Amino acid sequence: TYSDTLVNQFSCDSIAQLTIQVNPTLFSTTFVTLCNNQLPFLWNGQAYPAAGTFSVTLTNQYGCDSIATLVLSVNPVTYSSTNLTLCDNQLPFSWNSLVINIAGTYTDTLVNQYGCDSIAQLTLQVNPTLFSTTFVTLCNNQLPFLWNGQAFPAAGTFSVTLTNQYGCDSVATLVLSVNPVTYSSTNLTLC
C-alpha cells in the first residue's frame, strides 16, 4: 500500500493511496515418456508428433500468464524379422508364446527394454521328410546284397535314414526277398 500527498484545487492536501496486489505468473513442467506408436501426443489442445521440449502460455486463475512446459521423451517400438527353415518332423515348433504346426509368417508382440512393443516376425519354411520303399527279390547265391552302402546277408525289411536334398531325413526301406537256388542230381547210365 502506497500513499502520496498532493495539493488539490483548494490548495489543501490531497492524499492518494494506492494498494497493489501482485498475482503470480505460474510455471509448470510436465515430463512424459511414451512409445513412438503413441504419437502424436495431445497436450493442452495441441498435438506433438515427436520428442522435444515445448512451452505454451496460458492464463491462470488470477488472469496472469501460466507457462506450461512439456518435456516429451519418445522410446522406440522395436521390430525383428527371422527366417527359419525346419524339417516337418521338427514340428510343432515353439516360438515366443506361439506353438507353430505349419509353414507361414507369424507375428508376436512382446515388450522391449523401454516398455514399448517389440514386434517379432517369423517366416517359417517347412521342408519334407521323405520316405521310400524298395522291393528286391534275388536268389540266395546273390547274397549279400549291397544297398545304400550296407551289405544285407539275408531276407528281411531294413530301413536306413539318409539326408535328402532339403537337409531333412530321407527314410529308405528295403524289402528284400530271397529265393533259393535249387540243385538236382541225376545219375544216368547208358549203353
C-alpha positions in Angstrom: 0.0 0.0 0.0 1.5 3.3 -1.1 0.4 6.9 -0.1 1.3 10.2 -1.8 0.3 13.7 -0.7 -0.6 16.1 -3.4 -2.4 19.5 -3.5 -6.0 19.7 -4.5 -7.8 22.5 -6.3 -8.4 24.2 -2.9 -4.7 24.2 -2.1 -5.3 21.6 0.5 -3.7 18.2 0.9 -4.9 15.5 -1.4 -3.9 12.2 0.0 -3.8 9.5 -2.7 -3.5 5.9 -1.6 -2.6 3.0 -3.9 -3.0 -0.6 -2.9 -1.2 -3.0 -5.3 -1.8 -6.7 -5.3 0.7 -8.7 -7.4 -0.6 -12.0 -8.7 1.9 -14.7 -9.7 2.9 -15.9 -13.1 2.8 -19.7 -12.8 5.3 -22.2 -14.2 4.8 -25.9 -14.6 6.8 -28.7 -16.2 5.3 -32.0 -17.3 7.5 -34.9 -18.1 6.0 -37.5 -20.4 7.7 -40.6 -21.8 5.8 -42.7 -24.3 6.3 -45.1 -27.2 6.6 -43.9 -30.8 3.4 -45.7 -31.8 1.5 -43.5 -29.3 2.4 -40.3 -31.3 1.1 -37.7 -31.9 0.7 -36.8 -28.2 -2.2 -34.5 -27.4 -1.4 -31.9 -24.6 -3.2 -28.6 -23.9 -5.1 -28.8 -27.1 -2.1 -29.3 -29.3 -0.7 -32.5 -31.0 3.0 -33.2 -30.7 4.4 -35.6 -33.3 7.9 -36.0 -31.9 10.1 -35.8 -28.8 11.2 -32.4 -27.6 10.6 -29.6 -25.1 7.5 -27.5 -25.8 6.1 -24.5 -23.9 2.6 -22.9 -24.1 1.4 -19.7 -22.4 -2.0 -20.0 -20.8 -3.9 -17.8 -18.4 -4.1 -18.8 -14.7 -6.9 -18.3 -12.2 -5.5 -14.8 -11.4 -5.6 -13.7 -15.1 -1.8 -13.9 -15.3 0.4 -15.9 -17.5 0.7 -19.6 -16.8 3.7 -21.0 -18.7 3.4 -24.8 -19.1 6.3 -26.8 -20.4 6.1 -30.3 -21.8 9.3 -32.4 -21.9 8.3 -35.2 -24.2 10.5 -38.3 -24.5 9.8 -41.0 -27.1 11.0 -44.5 -26.9 11.1 -46.8 -29.9 8.9 -49.7 -30.8 11.4 -52.4 -32.0 11.0 -54.8 -34.9 12.8 -58.0 -35.6 12.4 -60.5 -38.5 13.6 -64.1 -38.5 13.6 -66.5 -41.4 13.8 -70.2 -40.3 13.7 -73.5 -42.2 12.8 -76.7 -40.4 12.0 -80.2 -41.3 8.5 -81.4 -40.9 9.5 -83.9 -38.2 10.6 -81.0 -36.0 7.0 -79.7 -35.8 5.3 -78.5 -33.7 7.8 -75.7 -33.1 7.6 -73.3 -30.1 8.4 -69.7 -30.8 7.9 -66.9 -28.2 4.4 -67.5 -27.0 3.2 -69.4 -30.1 3.1 -73.1 -31.0 3.5 -73.5 -34.7 2.4 -76.5 -36.8 2.7 -75.4 -40.4 4.8 -73.1 -42.6 3.9 -69.5 -42.8 4.6 -66.0 -41.4 3.8 -65.4 -37.8 3.9 -62.2 -35.7 4.2 -61.9 -31.9 4.1 -58.7 -29.9 6.4 -58.6 -26.8 7.7 -55.8 -24.6 11.2 -54.3 -25.2 13.6 -52.9 -22.7 11.9 -49.5 -22.9 8.4 -50.9 -22.0 7.3 -50.4 -25.6 6.1 -53.0 -28.1 8.7 -55.3 -29.6 7.2 -56.8 -32.8 8.8 -60.0 -33.8 8.1 -61.7 -37.1 8.9 -65.3 -38.0 8.8 -66.6 -41.6 8.9 -70.4 -41.3 9.6 -72.7 -44.2 9.0 -76.4 -43.6 10.8 -79.0 -45.7 9.5 -82.6 -46.0 10.9 -85.8 -44.6 10.9 -88.2 -47.5 10.0 -91.9 -47.4 10.8 -94.6 -50.0 10.4 -98.3 -50.2 12.4 -100.6 -52.5 11.3 -104.1 -53.2 14.1 -106.5 -54.3 13.9 -110.2 -55.0 17.0 -112.1 -55.7 18.5 -115.6 -55.5 20.4 -116.7 -52.4 23.6 -117.1 -54.4 23.4 -113.3 -55.0 23.8 -112.5 -51.3 25.0 -110.4 -49.6 23.0 -107.7 -51.3 24.6 -104.2 -51.3 22.2 -101.3 -50.8 22.9 -97.7 -49.7 26.4 -98.6 -48.6 25.4 -101.6 -46.5 25.5 -105.3 -47.1 22.4 -107.4 -46.3 23.1 -111.1 -45.9 19.5 -112.4 -45.7 15.9 -111.7 -46.5 14.1 -109.1 -44.4 12.9 -105.5 -44.1 15.6 -102.9 -43.4 15.5 -99.1 -43.0 18.2 -96.5 -43.2 17.9 -92.8 -42.5 19.7 -90.6 -45.0 19.6 -86.9 -45.7 17.5 -85.6 -48.5 18.2 -82.5 -50.7 16.4 -80.3 -48.1 18.7 -81.4 -45.3 15.9 -83.4 -43.7 15.6 -87.1 -43.1 15.1 -89.4 -46.0 13.9 -92.8 -44.6 14.6 -95.5 -47.2 13.2 -99.0 -46.6 14.4 -102.2 -48.3 12.1 -105.2 -48.5 14.5 -108.0 -49.5 13.1 -111.3 -50.6 15.5 -114.2 -51.3 14.6 -117.2 -53.4 16.6 -120.4 -53.2 18.9 -121.7 -55.8 17.8 -125.3 -56.5 20.1 -128.2 -57.1 19.3 -131.5 -58.7 21.4 -134.6 -59.1 20.8 -137.1 -61.8 22.6 -140.4 -62.1 22.4 -141.7 -65.6 23.7 -145.0 -67.0 23.6 -145.5 -70.8 24.8 -148.1 -73.2 
